[in-house]
Amino acid sequence: MAKDYYQILGLAKGASADEIKRAYRKKAHEFHPDKGSGNAEKFKEANEAYQVLGNAEKKQQYDQYGQTFEDAARNGGGGFSGGAGSAYGGNPFGGFDFNGFSAGGGSPFGGGAGGVEFDLGDIFGGIFGGSQRQSGRNRGIDLEMGLTINFEEAVFGAEKTITLEKKDKCKTCSGSGGEPGTKISTCPKCHGQGNIVTTRHTIFGQVQSRAACDRCEGTGKVPEQPCKTCGGAGSLRQEKTIMVKIPAGIDNGQRVRVTGEGEAGYRGSSAGDLYLVVRVLENKDFTRDGNNLLKELPVSFTQAALGAKLIVKTLDGDIELKIPAGTQNATIMKVKSHGVSHIDNPGHRGDLLITVRVITPAKLSKKEKELLKQLAQERGETVQIDDNLWQNIKDSF
C-alpha cells in the first residue's frame, strides 16, 4: 500500500508548494537524528515525502494515482496493473510499449538471455526530470530563525551579528570526514560510483535499480581514517556567529535568505540556507505605509492661521517645514524622498507624509480671551465667553 505523503508531512491533499516546503522544514528540524529528541525513521519518511511532493511532476502523478511510476515499479507494478479494466488501456504503463524490448543481445538495454534488462533510473529519470544515477546525500537542510530589528534599521538597512547552534562543517577535517593527514580513498564497495546496482526479477523480466551506497553514503569516497572529532561525518552540531546584511526597505514579516548558512551537508556536500524572519519594532513618531512614512505634526491655532516655519524631526535629521497661512486640520504635507527605500531598488525612496493636527488650546489667559473675542468681532462671529464657568463648576462640588 502506498504511503500517504501528505499525512507524513501533516498536510491536507492539494497543499501548495510553499506549504509543502514549510512543513518539510518543520518535520526535518523536529526529527533530525542529531537532536536528542530526533527520530531517524520519521526523518527519513519526511525526506521521502518531500522528494515526491516537492517535485511538481511527481506530485501530479502521486495526486492522480496515489504513487509515482518509480513506486509502482518497486512494488512490482501494483497500482498500475494491466488488463482491460486498466485506466491505461491494458498497458501497465499506459502509453509505454515494452514489446520492442525483446530478450537477447540486440536489446538496447543490454538484455541477456534471462529476459529484458533496463535501468528504471534512465527511463523514469528522463520522464520526471531526475535520474536514480544522481544518488548520494542531499544538501544540508534549510534553517529558519527570527530576527528583531528597530524601525530605523528596516528603513536604512543594517548589518547584524547573530549566533546560532546548528550542524556545521567540522573544523578539524574541513568537512572531508577524514582525520587530518590521512587519505580519502575511492569507496571499495561501489568503486567510486556512489550507488549500488541491484537486479530484480519482475513481470517484465530483469529490472535494474540503483540506490545510494551504504558504505560511502553516496559520495563515492571514504576516509582512510575517520575524523576523531566528527566521527567521519564531516560535520557536527556547534555554535556559530555570522554577520548578516539586512537590506534597506525590508518590512515586518519578510524573510532574508543567507545562502549556505543552513546545516552542513554530508562530507562536504553543499550546505542548506538560513532564512531570517524579520520582526520590525514600532516607532513612536513614524508609521509605515508601503514605502511612505507617516507622521503627525501638532500646530497651534495661530500657527495654522498665520503660517509658520517649524523644525520637524525626520529619520534623516531635522528639517524646516513651512506651514502656509490658513492651513486646515488634517492637511497632508509631502516631504519627497524621506520615506523608505524600495527593497528592490535602494536608490529610490518613498515620501514622508506629514498630517497637520491643529491644536485648540484648553486653557486661555484673560488677555488671550479678550484678543480672541476682538478677533471674533472683527470677523463678525458670535462667541460666548463665560469667565465664571470654571468657578461655578468648582462651587458645585
WOBELHU-V99182 format. One record per pair of residues at least 12 apart in sequence whose ideal C-beta (glycine too) atoms are under 7 Angstrom apart, sorted by sequence separation. I is the first residue (numbers start at 1). J is the second residue. D is the distance in Angstrom with one decimal. If there is no record, write none. Layout:
BEGIN
<<I;J;D> <I;J;D>>
END
This chain:
BEGIN
<<11;23;5.3> <31;43;4.0> <67;79;5.3> <80;92;5.3> <103;115;5.3> <120;132;6.8> <121;133;5.2> <244;256;6.7> <261;273;6.7> <262;274;5.2> <321;333;6.8> <337;349;4.8> <339;351;4.8> <373;385;6.0> <10;23;5.8> <66;79;6.2> <80;93;6.5> <103;116;5.9> <147;160;6.7> <197;210;5.5> <198;211;7.0> <260;273;6.6> <261;274;3.9> <309;322;5.4> <310;323;6.1> <338;351;6.5> <339;352;5.6> <9;23;4.2> <65;79;6.4> <196;210;6.9> <244;258;5.4> <259;273;5.4> <337;351;6.7> <338;352;3.8> <9;24;6.1> <28;43;6.5> <31;46;6.2> <77;92;5.3> <101;116;4.7> <147;162;6.6> <195;210;4.4> <196;211;5.6> <258;273;6.5> <297;312;6.3> <308;323;4.6> <336;351;5.3> <52;68;6.0> <195;211;6.2> <257;273;5.6> <258;274;4.2> <307;323;5.7> <319;335;6.8> <335;351;6.4> <369;385;5.6> <101;118;6.4> <195;212;5.7> <196;213;5.3> <307;324;5.5> <334;351;5.2> <335;352;4.1> <9;27;6.0> <28;46;5.8> <194;212;6.8> <195;213;5.8> <257;275;5.7> <258;276;6.7> <307;325;3.5> <27;46;4.0> <145;164;6.2> <194;213;5.9> <242;261;5.9> <304;323;6.7> <306;325;5.6> <334;353;5.8> <335;354;6.6> <255;275;4.9> <256;276;4.4> <303;323;5.9> <305;325;6.8> <255;276;6.3> <305;326;6.7> <314;335;6.8> <332;353;5.5> <333;354;4.6> <24;46;6.1> <194;216;6.7> <255;277;5.4> <256;278;6.4> <316;338;5.7> <332;354;6.9> <143;166;6.0> <190;213;3.8> <195;218;6.5> <255;278;6.9> <304;327;4.6> <332;355;5.4> <333;356;6.6> <189;213;5.7> <194;218;4.6> <254;278;5.5> <299;323;5.9> <314;338;5.2> <190;215;6.9> <194;219;6.2> <330;355;6.2> <331;356;4.5> <24;50;4.2> <187;213;6.1> <189;215;4.1> <190;216;6.4> <194;220;4.1> <252;278;6.8> <330;356;6.9> <193;220;6.2> <252;279;6.2> <329;356;6.7> <187;215;5.5> <192;220;4.3> <250;278;5.5> <252;280;4.2> <285;313;6.6> <329;357;6.4> <187;216;3.8> <235;264;3.9> <251;280;6.9> <286;315;6.8> <327;356;5.7> <329;358;4.1> <20;50;7.0> <24;54;6.9> <190;220;6.5> <234;266;6.3> <244;276;6.6> <20;53;4.9> <21;54;6.8> <187;220;5.5> <233;266;6.7> <234;267;4.0> <321;354;7.0> <20;54;5.9> <186;220;6.8> <187;221;6.2> <233;267;7.0> <234;268;5.7> <186;221;6.5> <187;222;5.0> <185;221;6.8> <8;45;5.1> <9;46;6.4> <184;221;5.1> <185;222;5.9> <8;46;6.1> <314;352;5.9> <184;223;5.5> <185;224;5.7> <9;49;5.2> <8;49;4.4> <182;223;6.4> <183;224;4.5> <182;224;4.5> <249;291;6.9> <312;354;6.8> <182;225;4.2> <5;49;3.7> <9;53;7.0> <179;223;6.9> <178;223;3.1> <293;338;6.9> <177;223;5.0> <178;224;6.5> <179;225;4.3> <293;339;4.7> <5;52;5.5> <73;120;5.3> <176;223;6.8> <178;225;6.5> <179;226;6.6> <292;339;4.7> <293;340;6.4> <5;53;5.4> <178;226;6.9> <179;227;5.2> <219;267;5.2> <291;339;5.4> <177;226;6.5> <178;227;5.9> <179;228;6.1> <217;266;5.8> <291;340;4.6> <13;63;6.9> <70;120;6.7> <177;227;5.8> <291;342;5.8> <288;340;6.2> <177;230;6.9> <70;124;5.4> <173;227;3.9> <304;358;4.6> <69;124;5.3> <172;227;5.6> <177;232;4.5> <173;229;6.9> <177;233;6.2> <5;62;6.7> <170;227;6.1> <172;229;3.9> <173;230;6.5> <177;234;4.1> <293;350;6.9> <295;352;6.4> <297;354;5.1> <299;356;5.8> <301;358;6.1> <136;194;5.0> <172;230;6.9> <176;234;6.1> <291;349;6.9> <292;350;4.2> <297;355;7.0> <135;194;5.3> <170;229;5.6> <175;234;4.4> <291;350;3.1> <292;351;5.3> <293;352;4.8> <294;353;5.4> <295;354;5.1> <296;355;5.0> <297;356;5.6> <298;357;4.9> <299;358;5.9> <300;359;5.9> <301;360;6.1> <135;195;3.9> <170;230;3.9> <175;235;6.6> <290;350;6.6> <297;357;6.7> <299;359;6.9> <301;361;6.9> <173;234;6.4> <292;353;5.6> <296;357;5.4> <298;359;5.0> <133;195;6.9> <2;66;4.9> <170;234;5.7> <2;67;4.0> <169;234;6.9> <170;235;5.6> <169;235;5.6> <170;236;5.6> <168;235;6.2> <167;235;5.1> <2;71;6.1> <167;236;6.7> <58;128;5.6> <167;237;5.1> <168;238;5.3> <57;128;5.1> <166;237;6.8> <57;129;6.1> <165;237;6.5> <168;240;5.4> <55;128;6.9> <165;239;5.1> <166;240;6.5> <135;210;6.1> <135;211;6.8> <136;212;5.6> <163;239;6.2> <164;240;6.3> <2;79;6.5> <132;209;6.8> <133;210;6.2> <135;212;4.2> <132;210;4.5> <163;241;4.5> <137;217;5.4> <161;241;6.3> <162;242;6.2> <136;217;7.0> <137;218;5.4> <136;218;2.7> <161;243;5.5> <162;244;6.1> <135;218;4.7> <136;219;5.9> <159;243;5.8> <160;244;5.5> <159;245;5.5> <160;246;6.0> <120;207;6.3> <116;204;5.7> <117;205;6.6> <158;246;4.7> <116;205;3.5> <117;206;4.6> <118;207;6.8> <119;208;4.9> <120;209;5.6> <121;210;5.2> <157;246;5.6> <175;264;6.7> <115;205;2.9> <116;206;6.7> <118;208;6.9> <157;247;5.4> <177;267;4.4> <115;206;5.0> <117;208;6.1> <157;248;3.4> <176;267;6.6> <249;340;5.3> <114;206;5.8> <156;248;5.3> <175;267;6.7> <176;268;6.0> <249;341;4.0> <153;246;6.2> <155;248;6.8> <175;268;4.4> <248;341;3.9> <249;342;5.7> <250;343;6.0> <249;343;3.7> <169;264;4.8> <154;250;5.4> <167;263;4.3> <168;264;5.2> <247;343;5.6> <149;246;6.1> <154;251;6.9> <166;263;5.4> <167;264;5.5> <249;346;6.9> <248;346;5.2> <103;205;6.8> <98;204;6.0> <28;141;4.9> <25;141;7.0> <25;142;5.8> <25;144;6.3> <143;262;4.6> <142;262;4.6> <143;263;6.3> <141;262;6.1> <140;262;5.3> <141;263;5.0> <140;263;4.0> <140;264;5.0> <140;265;4.3> <76;202;5.8> <77;203;6.1> <139;265;4.9> <154;280;4.5> <76;203;7.0> <137;265;6.4> <137;266;3.8> <143;272;6.6> <147;276;4.5> <149;278;6.2> <151;280;6.2> <139;269;5.9> <142;272;4.2> <147;277;7.0> <151;281;5.9> <139;270;4.4> <140;271;4.4> <141;272;4.8> <142;273;5.0> <143;274;5.0> <144;275;4.5> <145;276;6.2> <146;277;5.0> <147;278;5.6> <148;279;4.7> <149;280;6.0> <150;281;5.0> <151;282;6.8> <137;269;5.5> <139;271;6.8> <140;272;4.0> <151;283;3.8> <34;167;5.6> <139;272;5.8> <142;275;6.4> <144;277;6.4> <146;279;6.1> <148;281;6.6> <73;207;6.8> <151;286;6.7> <155;315;5.9> <152;315;6.1> <155;340;5.1> <155;341;6.9> <34;237;5.5>>
END
